[in-house]
Amino acid sequence: MSEVLEKMIAADVIVMATPVYFYTMCGQMKTLIDRTCACYTEINNKEFYFIVTAADGNKKAMERTIEEFRGFTFCLDGAKEKGIIYGTGAWKKGDIKGSQAMKQTYEMGKAV
């Protein structure tokens, strides 16, 4: 875990991505956020991008997860939210391929 934290501290840009299960982020993402507690004051002046996917076709169903990401970045000095991708309607493996979300992610990545 310390290796991941060191990379987060060194990065200029951090992309946080999670599937949305039961209208919230997955447990692994929450654990990652919680594990930054010991060094969160060192994760500063970063640009953040958020990517969320869910079976639900409605972006509104993913807003709680986005607010959880914002709760984390709110605690970081100089954090800047740069973009959000909503991968709606992704229930089974491969559902996201060729979707608008994939195109948006590709374009966002080129602009970083």
N, C-alpha and C positions, 0 to 999 in steps of 0.2 A: 504494500500500500504506500510506503514511503516514496517509492519510485514514481507512482502516479502523482502524488502530492508535489514532488519536486518538479515534475513536468508541468503541472498546473501553475506553479509559482513562476516558472521560466517562460511560459507561453504568453504571447500577445493576444491570441484569440482562443476562446474555449467554446466548443460546440457541445451542448448537452442534449442528448437524445434519449427518449424513452418510449416504450409502448405504454399506453394508458390502459390500466386494468382497474375496473370498478371505479372509474372516474378519478384516478390518481396515478402518480408515477409508480413505476415498478419498485420493488423493495431494494434491488441492487443500486438504483440511482439514489434512493433515499439514504442508503448506507454510505455511498460515496460522499454525499453532501455532509452527512453526520461526521464522517471521518476527517473532514477538513477542519473541524473545530479547533484542533490544537495549533493550526497554522493559518487560520483564515485571514488574519491581519496581514499576511504576506501575499495573499492572492489579491493584488490590487492593480488598478489601471488596466483592466482587461476588457476586451470586447467579447460579448456573449451572443451566441446564436442558439435558438431552441428548436428542436425537432421533436414532434410528438406524432404518434400514430395510434389509431383506434379503429375498432370495427364500426363504431357509430359513425354515421355519415354527417353528423352535425358538429361544426367547430365549437359550438357552445359547450358541448360535452367535455371538451378538453381544457376549458378555461381554468378549472381548479388546478390542473397540473402546471399550467403556465404561471399562475399565481404562486405556486410552490417554488418554481424556479426564481421568480421575482423576489420572493421572501429570502431566498439564499443570497441573491446578488445584491439585495438592499443592504446586507450586512458587510459588503465588500467595498472598500474605498475605491472610487473611480471606476466602478463597473458601468459599462455601457451596453444596453440591449440594442443589438443591431438588426435582428430579424427573427421571424418565427415561421416555421413550416408546419402546416397541419396536414398530416397524412390520414385523411378520412376514408372510411370504408375498407380498411385493411384488416381482414379477419383471418385469412389463411396465408400461408407462405406463398409469396409471389404476387399477392394482390396489389402491392404497391408499385410493381414494375410497370413502367410505361404510363404511370399516373401523372396528373398535374403536379403533385407533390414532388415527384422525382425530377421533373423538369425545373421546378422552382429551386430545388436543392442544388441542382447542377449550376444554374445561373447564379445563385447566391454564392456558391463556392468559387466561381470564377471572379467574383467581385471582391473577394477578401484579399 
